[in-house]
Amino acid sequence: MKTEMNRAFVVYALFVLIGIAIIARIVYLQFVASEDLSNEVKTFRVEEIEANRGSILACDGRILSASVPYYKIKMDCVAPEQAVFDKFKDSLAIALSNFFGDNTAAWYKKRIENARAIKDRDISLGNRLVDHSELVTIKNFPLFKLGSLKGGFIYEQKNKRNNPYGRLAYRTIGFINSNGQGVGIEESFDYYLKGTPGRQVVQRVLRNQWKPVDIDKIIPPQDGYDVQTTLDIDIQEAAEAALKEQLSLSDQFEGATAIVMEIQTGAVRAIANMRKDSNGNFDEVFNYAIGQATEPGSTFKLVTLVSLIEDGYVTLETPVDAGNGKWTYAGHTISDVTAGGYGQINVLKAFEKSSNVAFAKLTVEFYANNEKHFVERINNMKVNEKFNLDIKGEARAVIYSPGDVSWSKLTLPLMGIGYATLLTPMHTLAFYNAIANGGKMMKPYFVDNIQRNGVIEKKFEPVELSGAICSKSTIETVHKALRSVVEEGTAKALNDKRYSISGKTGTARIAFNGSGYTDREGYRRHQASFAGFFPSNNPKYSAIVVLYTGRTKGNFYGGGWAAPVFKKISDKIYVASPEWNEPVKGNGNISLKKTKIITQLEESMKCDSIPQVTGMGIRDAIYILENQGYNVKFSGKGRVVAQNFFPGNNSDNKGYIYLQLSDKYETSEDTLKMQSVADNR
């Protein structure tokens, strides 16, 4: 009996011990092991590796926008030993104050002392990011020169977009802001540009410092693609310079745009947009070219003329009575600019002089009984085509139709002279481009290809919207009319013996919201334009210039204000075209004959010494230096004005060269002067 009791006690005790062990294990796992596991998790983390964003390139490969590394300066105020900290804190504070200039040395000293007192290992210093050359300077500050472990120096790299040509084509190139919202090519092609981030496991070594572990398991990032545009820097510079010069002649203007298109392809070679800001300065802040649809005015008379000729109603010799310059229809008086009118003239003369009375009468005479046909003719010519452009922000072109709420008896004659319809400058240009292109309408486009490391991954081919907007005979006839406008009509000032221009002036009033074309105080807003192509006999480029005024009591005509801008742009292209004349050099980068570029590069690459690239554009400078084994960093915009060499280990690594770019666009003469100075150094 006693033996059985002892056996039962042993079994009972065994169960109790097992229970205690289980409870102890639960307590350990719940409170001890979980804390250790939590600490281990806090010691390791998966970190994203940022991919390098691709660059946006001009049609010749020059960089329009690229990511450049900048650095945020920070400090681990606990890392230095006390004696070292006390020895260098004053001199470090002085260096930081002198460099950033935002606070006194006493302020910086107090900041790092307070941070050390509360054991802060991650404080920010300075009021801005610094570039690479500045980072090198800061690394040599007192205390910081001891490194991160002994001196507490920390920096954090942040990539920023840099536009070497400043605000050139800025609205079209675009941007992505901190909220991920953007405009232009940067936004529309973000999928290609941004690349794919990588991943790596990192381990904490200091409070806010982490190092990669298990290198073999790092997933490397895939850098973004480069986007090569159709934009020609030299033509773009010419367009912007011509616009700015004209806008400076009157304080009445509030905005302007100029577009240059390659006729056969629809490739946009330049797109300049200027809007006046609150300080009275003009900048690329709104894309008038594609985003503002207005009544085009007299440039639309080409559409009317094509319709009349194509339908067999008129020839250029058909007579029309322009009368005394005033014609009343449906209770509204349509007027010509010239007092007294043009009297009895033919269609060609009416087009040359841009007679509102003549074209309103012709439209009513031949289409009043079939308004729908006139509208269908316009629509069939793709005048109001939705382009689905490479960049967002395209405004809708509007051609009203009989039966619409907005249609009235007055709509037809007004439409014939470019009112009662809404077009963007890009829509007007696409039509003129089609006329220059033998009737073939091309879709305007801004991007030529997507590439990586110079290898094209995706090519964007020209897109034909219409094989023939009208007959060849009509095209030939209106070519004569457009040329005659420049030879004998409202754009006679554009006539040039060196090369021929064809086009049409346009003048329109811009309606005020809810108050017609004149406000209560008698002020008006005007739109002056010129659209055309050149050379007339073998068209290569089409272009449009539109200037918009604010409230004014003056008159602003297309022939006097927009046409001169067109001429300045076409002149630049003319002298830059090898088949026409000797090349011209642009202001933002060196534009030389190809043979000269090759010679310059070859000569630079033959040198064993460091190549001198002062005065060059950034693309050419990088090409030369990297081909000789140097790493290149740059900051600023424009041309190279200074270069600094930082040696490597004298074996495979030659070191890197830091290039400082100017903050303005030098002229060709400035470039030659800089090169001369560089040669004499």
GITAJO-V526567 format. One record per pair of residues at least 24 apart in sequence whose C-alpha atoms are under 6 Angstrom apart, sorted by the first residue. I is the first residue (numbers start at 1). J is the second residue. Records with the same first field share a line. If there is no record, write none. Layout:
# GITAJO-V526567
I: J + J
This chain:
# GITAJO-V526567
43: 203 + 204
44: 202 + 203
45: 201 + 202
46: 200 + 201
47: 199 + 200
48: 198 + 199
49: 197 + 198 + 199
50: 197
51: 195 + 196 + 197 + 221 + 222 + 223
52: 223
53: 193 + 194 + 224
54: 193 + 224 + 225 + 226
55: 226
56: 226 + 227 + 228
57: 228 + 229
58: 228 + 229 + 231 + 232
59: 229 + 230 + 231 + 232
62: 619
64: 163
65: 162 + 163
66: 161 + 162
67: 159 + 160 + 161 + 162
68: 159 + 160
69: 158 + 159
70: 129 + 130 + 131 + 157 + 158 + 159
71: 129 + 130 + 156 + 157 + 158
72: 129 + 155 + 156
73: 125 + 155
74: 123 + 124 + 125 + 154 + 155
75: 122 + 123 + 152 + 153 + 154
76: 121 + 122 + 152
77: 116 + 121 + 152
78: 116 + 119 + 121
79: 149 + 150 + 152
80: 150 + 151
88: 142 + 143
92: 142
100: 126
164: 637 + 638
165: 637 + 638
166: 637
169: 272
170: 284
171: 284
184: 391
185: 391
188: 391
192: 224 + 225
193: 224 + 225
194: 224
195: 222 + 223 + 224
196: 221 + 222
197: 221
225: 451 + 452
226: 450 + 451 + 452
227: 450
228: 448 + 449
229: 446 + 447 + 448
230: 267 + 268 + 269 + 446 + 447 + 448
231: 269 + 270
232: 269
234: 586
235: 270
236: 270
238: 569
239: 569
240: 272
242: 565
252: 549 + 550
253: 548 + 549 + 550
254: 548 + 549 + 550
255: 548
256: 546 + 547 + 548
257: 289 + 545 + 546
258: 544 + 545
259: 543 + 544
260: 542 + 543
261: 541 + 542
262: 541
263: 433 + 540 + 541
265: 462
266: 442 + 443 + 444
267: 444 + 445
268: 445 + 446
289: 425 + 426
290: 394 + 424 + 426
291: 393 + 394 + 395
292: 424
293: 422 + 423 + 424
294: 422 + 423
295: 419 + 421 + 422
296: 418
297: 418 + 419 + 506 + 507 + 508
298: 417 + 418 + 506 + 507
299: 504 + 505 + 506
300: 418
301: 417
304: 416
316: 347 + 348
317: 346 + 347
318: 346 + 347
319: 345 + 346
320: 344 + 345 + 346
322: 357 + 358
330: 410
352: 485 + 489
353: 489 + 490
356: 417
360: 413 + 416
363: 413 + 416
364: 413
381: 469
397: 422 + 423
398: 422
429: 544
433: 542
439: 468 + 469
440: 466 + 467 + 468
441: 465 + 466
490: 559
491: 559
499: 535
500: 535 + 536
501: 534 + 535 + 536
502: 532 + 533 + 536
503: 531 + 532
504: 530 + 531
505: 529 + 530 + 558 + 559
506: 530 + 558
507: 557 + 558
523: 551 + 552 + 553
524: 551 + 552
525: 549 + 550 + 551
528: 557 + 558 + 562
529: 558 + 562
530: 558 + 562 + 563
587: 665 + 666 + 667
588: 638 + 665
589: 617
614: 640 + 641
615: 639 + 640 + 641 + 671 + 674 + 675
616: 640
630: 654 + 655 + 656
631: 656
632: 656 + 657 + 658
633: 658
634: 658 + 659 + 660
635: 660
636: 661
637: 661 + 662 + 663
638: 662 + 664 + 665
